[in-house]
Amino acid sequence: MTLKGKVAVVTGGSRGIGRQICLALAEAGAQVVVASRTVADVSAQSEYPRYAAGDINETARAIADGGGEALPVACDVTSAQDLQRLVSETLQHFGRIDAVVSNAGIDCESPVTELDVELLDRAMAVNIRGPILLCKYVLPAMMAQKSGGSIFCITSGASQGYRPGRVGYSMTKAALDRAYTSLAEEVRPHNIAVNVLSPGKVDTWMNRRGHWPGTEHIPMDPPDSIRQAAVWLAGVKASDFTGHRIERAEFGVTWGPGMPN
């Protein structure tokens, strides 16, 4: 699928899955807005430098080196002002928005009796409030274009099953799933697709730091395993495919190449 002529906004685009989505969308022809809090390489301060490496400027440079065009924008998705600025800077620079990927997320891992209240509040702000507010601010422009578009978020298998010590995280991702599949119906008349993509067990900084009891035998896939599904979802419209939760591991078998685009 080609995304030539399209503009895509990706949150959490500095490293891991988000960085791979940015690179993939650019390779498919999109102009990409790389959004994240990470404006300087934090790998030196990380316990897992390979997985924490990168920032929005480095991702944008990698896109430019590959012949693409990118705009790095510093953005904390917990800030409504930052999200509004992200949208306005994108429109000022590129003039339109065709695809939005809410990838930014944080973990919240501990038994409920030991939950850090501030961490729980931040997880809710990053994982669910941020994506919904981004939709609030981006949708008026996408609707006004009258050309359809695509919005999708990155969820987790934790939203559909129990993992010890991850009740808080699971709650935020389950809420995100429900919010996006509901939003799909709200914006269907505008031909804007809204979907949810579950990446599976991917080798990222957060997963290296986290614990998946009972899943140690399952190998982690590389972050670039998300690319094909992300490009396909970025290119669909509501008339093609909307209101679905996709398991990346099933992409190309149940979904994707066999669907209209």
C-alpha positions, 0 to 999 in steps of 0.5 A: 500500500502506498501512503504517498501524499498523506500526512501521518502523526505518530505519538511515542515516535522516538523509539521502539514500536513508535519509531518503527511505525514512523519509519514504515509510514515514511517508507510507504510515502507518508510525510510523518510527524514524530511526536514524543516527550523524548527530545534527547537520547536517554539511552545513557541513563537507561538500564537497557540502552539498546531499547531506550536509544533514540529521540524524535530528532533522531527518528526524523533524521532517519526518515530524511536519510531514507529520502522521506520528510518528517517533522519532530514535535516535542509533545507530552500526551498528558498535556492538552496544550501540547496535543493542541500544539501538535495538531496546529504545528502539523497543519501549519507545516503540512496543511493536512492530517490523514492518519493518526497513530496513538502509540505513546503508553506507559506501564503500571505494574504492581498488585492493587494493594501496592499501587502507586496512586500517582503512577496509576493516574499518569497511566490513565492520563497517558494510555487513555486520556491522551489518545482521546484528547488527540482525537478531539483536537485532530478530528475537526481538521480531518472531517473538514478535509472531506477525504476520510482518513485513519486513526488507530491506537496501539493496545495490549493483550493485557486488555483482554486477559489477566496478567499478575500485577497489571490490573492498572495497566490492563484497565487503561488498555481495555478502556482504550479498546472500548473508546476507539471501537465506539469512536469508530461508529461516531466518525463513520459518516466522515469515512474516517476509520478507527481501529485498534492494533495489538502488537503482541509480545514485542522486544521493547524497552517497556517489555524488557523492564516489565514482567510477564509471568507465565509467558517467559517461553514465548519469544519476543518479536522485533519492533519492526514486526509491526510495520506491515500492519501499521502501514495497512491500517494507516491507509484504510478508510471507514468504507474499507475497514473500521471498528476492529481490534487486530492482533498483529500476529494474525495480520496477513492471515485474517486481516490485511492483504485479503481486505479491500484497500 
